[in-house]
Amino acid sequence: MSVPAWITLRYRRWSLRLYLRGLVLNLVLLGMLLASGIAGLLQGRIPVIPADLWQVLTGEAPSRAIAYAVFDVRLPRLLVTLGAGAALGASGAVFQSIARNPLGSPDVIGFTAGAASGALLHIIAFGGSGADIVPAAMAGALMTGIGVYLLARKNGRVSAYRLVLTGIGVGAMLTALNALLLVKGDLDAAISANLWLAGSVEGRNWGHVRPLWAGLAVLLPAMLFGMRPLGLLAMGDDLAGPLGVAVERVRAGMLFAALLLVALATSAAGPIAFVALAAPQLAQRLGRTVAQPLFGAALMGALLLTGADLLTRVLPIGATLPVGQVTGVLGGLYLIWLLTRQGRMGQRE
Amino acid sequence: MRDEGKGAAKTGAQSRLKTQALQLGYAGRKICAEVSLAVPEGRFSVILGPNGCGKSTLLRGLCNLLPPQAGQVLLDGQVIARLPARRLAQQIGLLPQSAQAPSGITVEDLVARGRYPYQGPFRQWSPEDARIVAEAMAATGVTDLAQTEVGALSGGQRQRVWIALVLAQQTPILLLDEPTTFLDIAHQLELLELLQRLNRDQGRTIVAVLHDLNQACRYADHLVVMAAGRVVAEGPPARLMTPGLLRQVFGLEAVILDDPISHTPLIVAR
């Protein structure tokens, strides 16, 4: 009882109020991320020891092979994994807060399917490949998001309920469209499309890293401003509005920013399941926060995805197991464990 | 039957919040029409009327939660739809019927959310915020519950916590939509006593939607009676409550007696 729940940092008129338990969780997550990041750089076919790593990062590589392995193969892969995980986690936190329901995450309400539709159309219908999948997936996710938002609007406002239901409906249609595209396309295109659909961070280069991290650097701080009013929306529009929250502007702005994050992550790493669903839930429960924490969810998402990527490389299944499949299993197991634990705690009350 | 603003004039009260030919509704559906109202300053006003007559809609219009279809709402002579949301939120507070507490939130953290109109991204918590939240909890008698989760409270306690939230908002004008619903009779009276104290001790202007006619007569200084989206009568309870009005508005045959405790009108159905 002696440890306060909040700490306030004050300087003249300015003040920040921080939730202590959430802060500690974020620091722990950062530490674990650092450890798994280093492990990711060391692990691989060409052996690299920690001393080599330091030398590569300071610009004095012991050999060209090691420099290539670390700087051109493993570092971009790590950064794509971290960035995609963080983007999915943060966007999940926003979507779930707006939907007031864990089922409101972007992979459930059709945005990931929309990104996949964009990519598949590009690969199969227009014979595209490789790096220019990125804008196609972005366009697919954005068009889906805007479509769902407009369909869910009624009387100038979007209710959480309508958003989830409309999203699930649109998502189902897009999934059907994706399956149709795969069947209709020629075999080579369908195979390369399937590889992308599995969600993988294999063979990512700096061209994938830059747009993802640029987007994160702009969007995450901007979204942090929106998290306080978004927390008030959880008490109902009728309470938040008279408290001075521009209800629909906050909701639309945050939805759009979260949508951009999903689009960025999906175009860089393919449609990755469960991170956006599980990361905010895990961060919220472990941190015992009332609202879904933006940074906590981002860090948790990054950790889930780097952890899953490490697993795909260490497990003796073969090197080509895509990370998207592992996150499905990992995130799902975690969530089931937490839900059953929560259920038992609920019964005791 | 119409008694425009005479009640306010008689008691010498000014009005900061007024509506002019206000029309409210949703997507082409008209719910309130031609409402011209002057909320008496520093008084406890109660809006009465049968179900679906537009009481809640009017309350939502008074704080610009629902923008007018026609006419306007004025605060100190300024159109509230054009006021910045935060400035309006420092003047008018609303406790809606539908407020939901996020799961796991403590009483103190919920009440602290009432300080939002005074805070900013880099002004998240001032010593004044802490003091006002403590005062709001003390005024509503929930100080001892500060660290309790809102979900674990009884209905009466929870309603006092919501009132503490709108008190922490420190608005001179307070709108409450059916604050006594779902409470048992003892807690209903306790809540109305609390509102009366806030009105008398802190000088806050209160407008509440209530259903119980006798409670309205006992606690209100000023009654606003609505039917089918229009204000049909307003004034102090003692002058306003007549068998004719009750028949016209509620379709109720009743006699009006003198309440032996408060000496306000006591309505007894035949």
Interface residues (C-beta under 8 A of the other chain):
Chain A: A5 W6 T8 R13 W14 S15 L16 R17 N155 F225 R228 P229 G231 L232 A234 M235 G236 D237 D238 L239 G241 P242 L243 G244 V245 A246 R288 V290 A291
Chain B: Y26 A27 R60 C63 N64 L65 A85 R86 L88 A89 Q90 I92 G93 L94 L95 P96 Q97 S98 A99 Q100 A101 P102 S103 G104 I105 T106 D109 R113 G114 Y116 P117 Q119 P121 F122 R123 Q124 W125 S126 Q169 L175
